Amino acid sequence: MNFEMLHPADQIVMIMNRIYSYGMTTTSGGNLSIMDEEGVMWISPSSIDKGSLRREDIMRVLPDGTIEGIHTPSVEYPFHRDIYRKRPDLKAVLHAHPPALVAFSIARKTPDTALIPNARLLTGDISYAPYATPGSQQLGDNISAEFEKGYNTVMMENHGVVIGSDQGLFKAFMVFETLDFCARLEINARTIGKTTRPLSNAELELFQQKTHPALGEFEAEGHTSKELEIRRDMCRMISRAYDNQLFTSGQGTFSCRLPDNSMIITPYAMDRKYLNPEDLVLVRETPKGTLRKEAGKIPSRSLLLHHEIYRQHPGIGAVIVAHPPNIMAFAVTECSFDARLIPESYIMLRTVAKYPFGCTFLEPDRLAEELREENPVAIIENDCVITTGETLLKAFDRLEVMEYSAKSVIDAASLGGIVKISSAEVDDIEDAFGLH
């Protein structure tokens, strides 16, 4: 989907729907605006249900200040107006108060964007705006002053966050959900461990050296029924994973092996919410062992890892790389994750090992070697989790079991700890389900 080709009113409705649906604002909370090419500000209305906005609800503010529409603009219109006045380069402004970011707001702290790679690149430096009454000119002055200093991400004392973007509303939303992800991740991590382990500057620089593999191209001529089925099923599962908040809009990689040992893999940097079958990338291996991709498409940068897993393990038919905020808490702390929690956790996950940051792109062959039947999943420090399976459904099931089990462990921390299944009970499970 080319989001920028949507009408400004439709963009606001679509993004507000995503924000509300994912529990990142309330019925009356949050506001979005777009400054179009003619200097007209399109802004969400005041006191209208954010869960059922229509395009006709969106208000317009003309360059001379004339207000048009069937409602009144958001009560926070003053700070939107002042931000655009002081930062004419910005094309969109997003304001909301999801619970995790409100937690940081009322603690007067900033989420650590160095816990995972790329987050700091997206959010940039983060500033704080002093508290003022909502809708007041003082609040507009406080927030716009921080944007005037060059910040695009501004936390608000005892309120929420404001994101501005010179690349449009969808980019502002990507920054927003990434910052919220970082907030949720840090809260979860601090619940199970006293300290978190942020990436060093050297590690962040190392990640920036991660490049797209050099691939030849081919023109796809026809598609088998099996390939079309896999493309369809992958898009459904990717959308489900996104809706279940197992990764953000620009994260996460799914792949599936085809009967001829070629693979279908997600594209690089495309919105995971609205991927279509034709967006996925077909990758083939030549008789000489080199890889070629469908012409005109860019596959995920983790392609080589997926290829190595398939090459070394003929029984694996699907691989998922994701960043769920509960299991990722174990990736950014020294805490280990033990799947001996309930029978399902152990049956599905078995041994859950943790591997060092960078191994996914520095040593994909060695990491791939570790993933086998008794070790079907992996946690990569400060990066991701990996699940594998004979089928896409099995790999996805493991991802959900991993995330929900991690949430149970985090929740149990407030109850005084957990009691794991004993070794004898594990033996009984392995006997009953043939896991030896």
C-alpha positions as CSV (number, residue, x, y, z in Angstrom):
1,M,0.0,0.0,0.0
2,N,1.3,3.5,-0.9
3,F,0.1,5.3,2.2
4,E,1.1,8.7,0.9
5,M,-1.4,8.4,-2.0
6,L,-4.3,8.3,0.5
7,H,-6.2,11.5,1.1
8,P,-5.1,13.2,4.3
9,A,-8.5,12.6,6.0
10,D,-8.2,8.9,5.1
11,Q,-4.6,8.8,6.5
12,I,-5.7,10.2,9.8
13,V,-8.7,7.8,10.1
14,M,-6.5,4.8,9.3
15,I,-3.7,5.7,11.7
16,M,-6.1,6.7,14.5
17,N,-7.8,3.3,14.1
18,R,-4.5,1.5,14.4
19,I,-3.6,3.5,17.5
20,Y,-6.9,2.9,19.2
21,S,-7.2,-0.8,18.1
22,Y,-3.8,-1.6,19.7
23,G,-4.7,0.0,23.0
24,M,-2.4,3.0,22.6
25,T,-5.1,5.7,23.2
26,T,-8.6,5.9,24.7
27,T,-11.9,6.9,23.1
28,S,-11.3,10.5,23.7
29,G,-7.5,10.6,23.8
30,G,-4.9,11.4,21.2
31,N,-4.9,13.6,18.1
32,L,-3.3,13.6,14.7
33,S,-2.7,16.2,12.0
34,I,-1.3,16.5,8.5
35,M,-0.1,19.7,6.8
36,D,-0.8,19.3,3.1
37,E,1.0,20.7,0.1
38,E,-1.3,23.7,0.0
39,G,-0.8,24.7,3.6
40,V,-4.1,23.2,4.8
41,M,-4.0,21.5,8.2
42,W,-6.1,18.4,8.5
43,I,-6.7,17.5,12.1
44,S,-8.7,15.0,14.1
45,P,-11.8,16.4,15.9
46,S,-12.5,17.1,19.5
47,S,-14.8,14.8,21.6
48,I,-15.5,12.3,18.8
49,D,-15.0,8.6,19.4
50,K,-11.5,7.7,18.2
51,G,-12.5,4.1,17.7
52,S,-15.0,5.0,14.9
53,L,-13.7,8.0,13.1
54,R,-14.9,8.7,9.6
55,R,-13.2,10.7,6.9
56,E,-16.0,13.4,7.2
57,D,-15.1,13.8,10.9
58,I,-11.7,15.2,10.1
59,M,-11.4,19.0,10.4
60,R,-9.6,21.4,8.1
61,V,-7.8,24.6,9.0
62,L,-7.0,26.9,6.1
63,P,-3.8,28.9,5.8
64,D,-5.7,32.1,7.0
65,G,-7.0,30.3,10.1
66,T,-10.5,29.5,8.8
67,I,-11.8,26.3,10.3
68,E,-14.0,24.0,8.1
69,G,-15.8,20.8,9.0
70,I,-18.7,19.4,10.9
71,H,-17.0,19.4,14.4
72,T,-14.4,21.4,16.2
73,P,-10.7,20.7,15.9
74,S,-8.9,18.8,18.7
75,V,-8.6,20.7,21.9
76,E,-4.8,20.3,21.3
77,Y,-5.0,22.2,18.0
78,P,-3.0,25.1,19.5
79,F,0.2,23.0,19.9
80,H,-0.2,21.4,16.4
81,R,-0.5,25.0,14.9
82,D,2.5,26.3,16.9
83,I,4.6,23.3,15.9
84,Y,4.0,23.8,12.2
85,R,4.7,27.5,12.6
86,K,8.1,26.9,14.1
87,R,8.9,23.8,12.0
88,P,7.6,24.4,8.5
89,D,9.5,21.3,7.4
90,L,7.2,19.0,9.3
91,K,4.3,17.3,7.4
92,A,2.6,15.5,10.3
93,V,2.2,15.6,14.0
94,L,1.0,12.7,16.3
95,H,0.0,12.9,19.9
96,A,-1.2,10.1,22.1
97,H,-0.8,8.6,25.6
98,P,-0.4,4.9,25.6
99,P,0.0,3.4,29.1
100,A,3.7,2.5,28.8
101,L,4.7,6.0,27.7
102,V,2.4,7.6,30.3
103,A,4.3,5.5,32.9
104,F,7.5,7.1,31.8
105,S,5.8,10.5,31.6
106,I,4.6,10.5,35.2
107,A,8.0,9.1,36.3
108,R,9.7,11.9,34.3
109,K,12.0,9.4,32.6
110,T,12.7,8.6,29.0
111,P,12.6,5.1,27.5
112,D,16.0,3.6,26.6
113,T,16.1,3.4,22.8
114,A,19.5,1.6,22.9
115,L,17.9,-1.7,24.1
116,I,17.3,-2.8,20.5
117,P,19.0,-1.7,17.2
118,N,17.4,0.9,14.9
119,A,15.1,2.4,17.6
120,R,17.4,5.3,18.3
121,L,17.8,5.9,14.5
122,L,14.0,6.1,14.2
123,T,13.2,8.2,17.3
124,G,16.2,10.5,17.3
125,D,17.1,12.4,20.4
126,I,14.2,12.8,22.8
127,S,13.2,16.0,24.7
128,Y,10.8,16.8,27.5
129,A,8.2,19.5,27.5
130,P,7.1,21.1,30.9
131,Y,3.6,20.4,32.1
132,A,0.8,22.8,31.2
133,T,-3.0,22.6,31.0
134,P,-4.3,20.6,28.0
135,G,-5.4,22.9,25.2
136,S,-3.7,25.9,26.7
137,Q,-1.5,28.3,24.8
138,Q,1.2,27.6,27.5
139,L,1.2,24.0,26.5
140,G,1.6,25.0,22.8
141,D,4.5,27.2,23.7
142,N,6.2,24.5,25.8
143,I,5.9,21.8,23.2
144,S,6.7,24.0,20.1
145,A,9.7,25.4,21.9
146,E,11.2,21.9,22.0
147,F,10.5,21.3,18.3
148,E,12.1,24.6,17.5
149,K,15.3,23.3,19.1
150,G,15.2,20.5,16.4
151,Y,13.7,17.7,18.3
152,N,11.1,15.5,16.5
153,T,10.2,13.3,19.5
154,V,9.0,15.2,22.7
155,M,7.8,13.6,25.9
156,M,5.3,15.6,27.9
157,E,5.4,15.8,31.7
158,N,2.4,13.9,33.1
159,H,0.7,13.7,29.7
160,G,2.1,11.6,26.9
161,V,4.2,12.1,23.8
162,V,4.3,14.2,20.6
163,I,6.0,13.0,17.4
164,G,6.6,15.2,14.4
165,S,7.8,14.0,11.0
166,D,9.0,15.6,7.8
167,Q,8.1,12.3,6.0
168,G,4.4,12.2,6.7
169,L,2.0,10.6,9.1
170,F,3.0,7.0,8.7
171,K,6.6,7.8,9.5
172,A,5.4,9.6,12.7
173,F,3.4,6.5,13.6
174,M,6.5,4.2,13.1
175,V,8.4,6.4,15.5
176,F,5.5,6.4,17.9
177,E,5.0,2.7,18.0
178,T,8.8,2.1,18.2
179,L,9.1,4.4,21.2
180,D,6.1,2.7,22.8
181,F,7.7,-0.7,22.1
182,C,10.9,0.5,23.8
183,A,8.8,1.7,26.8
184,R,7.0,-1.6,27.2
185,L,10.2,-3.6,26.7
186,E,12.0,-1.7,29.4
187,I,9.1,-2.0,31.9
188,N,9.0,-5.8,31.3
189,A,12.8,-6.1,31.5
190,R,13.0,-4.2,34.8
191,T,10.2,-6.4,36.2
192,I,12.2,-9.6,35.8
193,G,15.7,-8.1,36.3
194,K,17.1,-5.2,38.3
195,T,19.1,-3.8,35.3
196,T,18.9,-3.9,31.6
197,R,21.7,-4.3,29.1
198,P,21.6,-1.5,26.5
199,L,23.7,-1.8,23.3
200,S,27.0,0.0,23.3
201,N,27.8,2.6,20.7
202,A,30.2,0.1,19.1
203,E,27.4,-2.5,18.9
204,L,25.0,0.1,17.4
205,E,27.6,1.0,14.8
206,L,28.2,-2.7,14.1
207,F,24.5,-3.2,13.4
208,Q,24.5,-0.3,10.9
209,Q,27.1,-2.2,8.9
210,K,24.5,-4.9,8.4
211,T,23.8,-4.7,4.6
212,H,21.6,-6.3,2.1
213,P,23.3,-9.4,0.5
214,A,24.4,-9.0,-3.1
215,L,21.9,-11.0,-5.1
216,G,21.3,-11.7,-8.8
217,E,17.8,-11.2,-10.1
218,F,15.3,-13.2,-12.2
219,E,12.0,-12.5,-13.8
220,A,9.3,-14.7,-12.3
221,E,7.4,-16.5,-15.0
222,G,4.2,-18.0,-13.5
223,H,3.5,-19.2,-10.0
224,T,2.6,-22.7,-8.9
225,S,-0.5,-23.2,-6.8
226,K,1.6,-24.1,-3.8
227,E,3.6,-20.9,-4.1
228,L,0.4,-18.9,-4.3
229,E,-1.0,-20.7,-1.3
230,I,2.1,-20.0,0.8
231,R,2.1,-16.3,-0.2
232,R,-1.6,-16.1,0.9
233,D,-1.0,-17.9,4.2
234,M,2.1,-15.9,5.0
235,C,0.3,-12.6,4.5
236,R,-2.5,-13.8,6.9
237,M,0.0,-14.8,9.5
238,I,2.1,-11.7,9.2
239,S,-1.0,-9.5,9.7
240,R,-2.1,-11.6,12.7
241,A,1.4,-11.3,14.2
242,Y,1.3,-7.5,13.8
243,D,-2.3,-7.3,15.3
244,N,-1.1,-9.4,18.2
245,Q,1.8,-6.9,18.7
246,L,4.5,-9.5,18.1
247,F,6.5,-6.9,16.1
248,T,6.1,-3.3,14.9
249,S,5.2,-2.1,11.4
250,G,8.7,-2.2,10.0
251,Q,10.0,-5.2,11.9
252,G,9.7,-9.0,11.7
253,T,10.6,-11.5,9.0
254,F,8.6,-14.5,7.9
255,S,9.8,-17.1,5.4
256,C,8.6,-20.4,4.0
257,R,10.4,-23.1,2.1
258,L,8.8,-24.2,-1.2
259,P,8.9,-27.8,-2.5
260,D,11.7,-27.0,-4.9
261,N,13.8,-25.6,-2.0
262,S,13.4,-22.0,-3.1
263,M,11.8,-19.7,-0.4
264,I,9.3,-16.9,0.0
265,I,10.4,-14.2,2.4
266,T,9.0,-10.8,3.6
267,P,10.3,-7.6,1.9
268,Y,12.5,-5.1,3.5
269,A,10.9,-2.1,5.3
270,M,7.3,-2.5,4.1
271,D,4.4,-2.1,6.5
272,R,3.7,-5.5,8.0
273,K,0.0,-4.6,8.6
274,Y,-0.9,-4.4,4.9
275,L,1.4,-6.8,3.0
276,N,-0.1,-8.4,-0.1
277,P,1.0,-11.7,-1.7
278,E,2.7,-9.9,-4.5
279,D,4.9,-7.9,-2.0
280,L,6.6,-11.1,-0.8
281,V,9.9,-12.0,-2.4
282,L,10.7,-15.3,-4.1
283,V,14.4,-16.3,-3.7
284,R,16.0,-19.2,-5.6
285,E,19.4,-20.9,-5.3
286,T,21.3,-21.5,-8.6
287,P,23.1,-24.8,-9.2
288,K,26.3,-23.0,-8.3
289,G,24.9,-22.1,-4.9
290,T,24.3,-18.4,-5.4
291,L,21.0,-16.8,-4.5
292,R,18.8,-14.8,-6.9
293,K,15.7,-12.8,-6.1
294,E,12.6,-11.6,-7.9
295,A,13.5,-8.6,-10.0
296,G,12.6,-5.2,-8.5
297,K,12.1,-6.5,-5.0
298,I,14.2,-6.1,-1.8
299,P,14.1,-9.1,0.6
300,S,14.7,-8.9,4.3
301,R,18.2,-8.3,5.4
302,S,18.1,-11.5,7.4
303,L,17.8,-13.5,4.2
304,L,21.1,-15.3,4.6
305,L,20.2,-16.6,8.1
306,H,16.9,-18.0,6.7
307,H,18.7,-19.6,3.8
308,E,21.3,-21.2,6.1
309,I,18.6,-22.7,8.4
310,Y,16.9,-24.3,5.4
311,R,20.1,-25.5,3.9
312,Q,21.2,-27.2,7.1
313,H,17.8,-28.5,8.2
314,P,15.7,-30.1,5.5
315,G,12.9,-30.7,8.0
316,I,12.3,-27.0,8.7
317,G,9.7,-25.5,6.5
318,A,9.2,-22.0,8.1
319,V,11.3,-19.5,10.0
320,I,10.1,-16.4,11.9
321,V,12.2,-13.6,13.3
322,A,10.2,-11.3,15.6
323,H,10.5,-8.9,18.5
324,P,7.6,-9.5,21.0
325,P,8.0,-7.2,24.1
326,N,7.6,-9.9,26.7
327,I,10.1,-12.5,25.6
328,M,12.4,-9.7,24.4
329,A,12.7,-8.7,28.1
330,F,14.9,-11.8,28.5
331,A,17.0,-10.6,25.5
332,V,17.9,-7.3,27.1
333,T,18.7,-8.6,30.6
334,E,20.9,-11.2,32.0
335,C,17.8,-13.3,32.9
336,S,17.5,-16.7,31.1
337,F,14.2,-18.1,29.9
338,D,13.3,-21.6,31.1
339,A,10.3,-23.2,29.2
340,R,9.6,-25.7,32.1
341,L,6.5,-23.7,33.1
342,I,3.5,-25.6,31.9
343,P,3.4,-28.7,29.7
344,E,2.6,-26.7,26.5
345,S,5.6,-24.4,27.0
346,Y,8.0,-27.2,27.3
347,I,6.5,-29.4,24.5
348,M,6.6,-26.5,22.0
349,L,9.8,-24.7,23.0
350,R,12.1,-27.3,24.7
351,T,15.5,-25.7,25.3
352,V,15.5,-22.0,24.8
353,A,19.1,-20.8,24.4
354,K,20.3,-17.2,24.2
355,Y,23.0,-16.2,21.7
356,P,25.1,-13.0,21.5
357,F,24.1,-9.9,19.6
358,G,25.3,-9.8,16.0
359,C,25.3,-13.5,15.4
360,T,22.3,-13.3,13.1
361,F,24.4,-11.4,10.5
362,L,28.0,-12.1,11.5
363,E,27.8,-15.9,11.8
364,P,24.4,-17.0,10.3
365,D,25.8,-20.5,9.5
366,R,26.9,-21.1,13.1
367,L,23.6,-19.9,14.5
368,A,21.6,-21.9,12.0
369,E,23.5,-25.0,13.1
370,E,22.1,-24.5,16.7
371,L,18.5,-24.6,15.6
372,R,17.3,-28.2,15.6
373,E,14.4,-30.3,16.9
374,E,15.4,-30.2,20.5
375,N,16.3,-26.5,20.2
376,P,13.7,-25.0,17.8
377,V,13.7,-21.5,19.1
378,A,16.4,-18.9,20.0
379,I,16.8,-15.6,21.8
380,I,19.3,-13.2,20.3
381,E,20.6,-10.6,22.8
382,N,19.2,-7.1,22.2
383,D,17.9,-8.1,18.8
384,C,15.1,-10.7,18.2
385,V,13.7,-14.1,18.8
386,I,13.7,-16.8,16.2
387,T,11.2,-19.7,15.9
388,T,11.2,-22.5,13.4
389,G,8.8,-25.3,12.5
390,E,7.9,-27.9,9.9
391,T,5.1,-25.6,8.9
392,L,4.3,-21.9,9.1
393,L,1.6,-22.6,11.6
394,K,4.0,-24.6,13.9
395,A,6.6,-21.8,13.8
396,F,3.9,-19.2,14.5
397,D,2.4,-21.3,17.3
398,R,5.9,-21.5,18.9
399,L,6.2,-17.7,18.6
400,E,2.9,-17.1,20.5
401,V,3.7,-19.8,23.1
402,M,7.1,-18.2,23.7
403,E,5.6,-14.7,24.1
404,Y,2.6,-15.7,26.3
405,S,4.8,-17.9,28.5
406,A,7.2,-15.0,28.9
407,K,4.3,-12.8,29.9
408,S,3.3,-15.3,32.5
409,V,6.8,-15.3,34.0
410,I,6.8,-11.4,34.1
411,D,3.4,-11.4,35.8
412,A,4.4,-14.0,38.3
413,A,7.3,-11.7,39.4
414,S,4.7,-9.6,41.3
415,L,3.4,-12.8,43.0
416,G,6.7,-13.8,44.5
417,G,8.3,-16.0,41.8
418,I,7.6,-19.2,40.0
419,V,7.8,-23.0,40.6
420,K,9.0,-24.9,37.6
421,I,8.0,-28.3,36.4
422,S,10.4,-30.8,38.0
423,S,12.9,-33.0,36.1
424,A,10.8,-36.1,36.8
425,E,7.7,-34.3,35.5
426,V,9.7,-33.3,32.4
427,D,10.6,-36.9,31.8
428,D,6.9,-37.9,32.0
429,I,6.1,-35.2,29.4
430,E,8.9,-36.4,27.1
431,D,7.6,-40.0,27.4
432,A,4.0,-39.1,26.8
433,F,4.7,-37.0,23.7
434,G,7.7,-38.9,22.3
435,L,10.2,-36.0,22.7
436,H,13.3,-38.1,23.5
